[in-house]
Amino acid sequence: MEAKSAWPELTGKPAEKAREQIQAQCPEIVVHMVPEGSMVTMDFNEQRVRLFVKDGKVVREPRRC
Protein backbone atom coordinates (compact mmCIF):
# COMPACT_ATOMS: atom_id res chain seq x y z
CA MET A 1 0.00 0.00 0.00
CA GLU A 2 1.30 3.44 -0.92
CA ALA A 3 1.97 5.87 1.93
CA LYS A 4 -0.52 8.70 2.28
CA SER A 5 0.83 12.00 1.00
CA ALA A 6 -2.06 14.47 1.49
CA TRP A 7 -4.91 15.01 3.92
CA PRO A 8 -7.52 17.24 2.19
CA GLU A 9 -10.13 16.21 4.76
CA LEU A 10 -8.22 18.14 7.45
CA THR A 11 -8.58 21.56 5.80
CA GLY A 12 -10.69 23.72 8.13
CA LYS A 13 -10.18 21.43 11.12
CA PRO A 14 -8.52 22.44 14.43
CA ALA A 15 -4.75 22.37 13.95
CA GLU A 16 -3.93 20.26 17.01
CA LYS A 17 -6.50 17.60 16.04
CA ALA A 18 -5.06 17.55 12.50
CA ARG A 19 -1.54 17.06 13.87
CA GLU A 20 -2.72 14.17 16.05
CA GLN A 21 -4.51 12.49 13.14
CA ILE A 22 -1.52 12.73 10.79
CA GLN A 23 0.89 11.39 13.40
CA ALA A 24 -1.47 8.54 14.28
CA GLN A 25 -1.60 7.49 10.61
CA CYS A 26 2.10 8.11 9.87
CA PRO A 27 4.23 8.16 13.04
CA GLU A 28 7.42 8.72 11.03
CA ILE A 29 6.23 12.17 9.92
CA VAL A 30 7.24 15.38 11.68
CA VAL A 31 4.35 17.86 11.64
CA HIS A 32 5.20 21.57 11.66
CA MET A 33 2.53 24.15 12.46
CA VAL A 34 3.19 27.28 10.43
CA PRO A 35 1.23 30.55 10.62
CA GLU A 36 -0.50 31.27 7.29
CA GLY A 37 1.58 33.69 5.23
CA SER A 38 4.91 32.65 6.76
CA MET A 39 7.94 32.07 4.58
CA VAL A 40 9.12 28.45 4.37
CA THR A 41 11.97 26.66 2.65
CA MET A 42 11.29 25.10 -0.75
CA ASP A 43 13.24 21.88 -0.10
CA PHE A 44 11.31 18.61 -0.28
CA ASN A 45 11.30 16.29 2.74
CA GLU A 46 8.85 13.38 2.56
CA GLN A 47 9.05 13.00 6.35
CA ARG A 48 7.59 16.49 6.90
CA VAL A 49 4.06 17.87 6.76
CA ARG A 50 3.40 21.55 7.24
CA LEU A 51 0.10 22.64 8.70
CA PHE A 52 -0.62 26.20 7.62
CA VAL A 53 -2.71 27.62 10.44
CA LYS A 54 -4.86 30.71 10.95
CA ASP A 55 -6.99 31.25 14.05
CA GLY A 56 -6.17 27.71 15.23
CA LYS A 57 -7.50 26.03 12.06
CA VAL A 58 -5.79 24.40 9.09
CA VAL A 59 -6.19 26.70 6.06
CA ARG A 60 -4.37 24.68 3.35
CA GLU A 61 -4.44 21.03 2.43
CA PRO A 62 -1.77 19.30 4.53
CA ARG A 63 0.69 17.33 2.40
CA ARG A 64 4.14 15.86 2.59
CA CYS A 65 6.58 18.55 1.59
C-alpha positions in Angstrom: 0.0 0.0 0.0 1.3 3.4 -0.9 2.0 5.9 1.9 -0.5 8.7 2.3 0.8 12.0 1.0 -2.1 14.5 1.5 -4.9 15.0 3.9 -7.5 17.2 2.2 -10.1 16.2 4.8 -8.2 18.1 7.4 -8.6 21.6 5.8 -10.7 23.7 8.1 -10.2 21.4 11.1 -8.5 22.4 14.4 -4.7 22.4 13.9 -3.9 20.3 17.0 -6.5 17.6 16.0 -5.1 17.6 12.5 -1.5 17.1 13.9 -2.7 14.2 16.0 -4.5 12.5 13.1 -1.5 12.7 10.8 0.9 11.4 13.4 -1.5 8.5 14.3 -1.6 7.5 10.6 2.1 8.1 9.9 4.2 8.2 13.0 7.4 8.7 11.0 6.2 12.2 9.9 7.2 15.4 11.7 4.4 17.9 11.6 5.2 21.6 11.7 2.5 24.1 12.5 3.2 27.3 10.4 1.2 30.5 10.6 -0.5 31.3 7.3 1.6 33.7 5.2 4.9 32.6 6.8 7.9 32.1 4.6 9.1 28.4 4.4 12.0 26.7 2.6 11.3 25.1 -0.7 13.2 21.9 -0.1 11.3 18.6 -0.3 11.3 16.3 2.7 8.8 13.4 2.6 9.1 13.0 6.4 7.6 16.5 6.9 4.1 17.9 6.8 3.4 21.6 7.2 0.1 22.6 8.7 -0.6 26.2 7.6 -2.7 27.6 10.4 -4.9 30.7 10.9 -7.0 31.3 14.1 -6.2 27.7 15.2 -7.5 26.0 12.1 -5.8 24.4 9.1 -6.2 26.7 6.1 -4.4 24.7 3.3 -4.4 21.0 2.4 -1.8 19.3 4.5 0.7 17.3 2.4 4.1 15.9 2.6 6.6 18.6 1.6 
